[in-house]
Amino acid sequence: MPCGTWTRSFSLSGIVITDPAWRPDWRWRVLGGFDHGKTNPTALERAYIDYEGVIYFSGEYYVPGKSVWQHAPELLRMPDIDRFEACYADPTVFDQRTQQERGKEPKAIAQVYEEEGVHFLTRFYRNRNDQTFTEALLAHWGDLAHRNPTVRIVCRNYSDRPQPGRHDWDCPNLLWELMRTRRRKLTATQLMSQNQSEEIIDKDNHARDAMKYVVMSLPEPTEKTWQDRIAEKLDAYRQAGMDEHSLNIYRFQMEREDRQTDEQPVYIGRRGHRGIIVRRR
């Protein structure tokens, strides 16, 4: 069951995608979450956002005990890495400095990554609290008897132990960490004076932290292009039995209307004719 003792009521069914042929739509937005480690694993989780706002974690890098210059080439080999709109990273990588060479001034870890060609790291500014993230994730996975989950994990190669390396389309280490998530337990003496702990144990949480930065960034759904919207409408008409001649007429009308809408000026300011004109795209 995902997320260990605090999600005993959940089933993996629907949350985890195991279909070997599954791939994200190439038109979906791509985001990343990144957590740097030295002796602990360095983790990058790649996520796709569909038209409904569902987040699909598909692809990860998870390697412990290496230096930035060793991580960087492998990160850059990941599919769709050049499509990142943002890759949210723990703010400490922008603040914490590391000594790369004796006698030279220490540099921020993010700066060292950038010098190695990793230019996509973005400081994460939102809520990083583990308990808040847990509640948000449980909301994505709530009431699955009546709706589909809005966060999904692609994993065709799960194991009950870590699998270090680059996984181009799967997230076995993310799933492994989620399965091991636990709340801190209180002793009998502590329970006499304290409520049951809500604290999440800070262990095996590197892929989970990378996931947290994506989920807590509250990504917007991918927006459909006007071509996609027209294609959907025409498919519906075709399934309803409309002939090709009528479909072509509707296609021409809809393309003209959508182009006119896209080209319509948007006026900013109290008086439109005095404001700035921005063209819709």
Secondary structure, DSSP 4 states (H G I P E B T S, - for coil): -TTGGGGTT--SBTTEE--TT----TTSEEEEEEE--SSSEEEEEEEEE-TT--EEEEEEEEEES--HHHHHHHHHTSTTGGGEEEEEE-THHHH-EE--STTS--EEHHHHHHHTT---EEE--S---HHHHHHHHHHHTTTTTTS--SEEEE-SS--SS---EEESS--HHHHHHHHT--BPPPPHHHHTTSPPP-PBP-SS-HHHHHHHHHHTT-PPPPPPPHHHHHHHHHHHHHHTT--HHHHHHHHHHHHHHHHHHHH-EEEESSSGGGSEEEE--
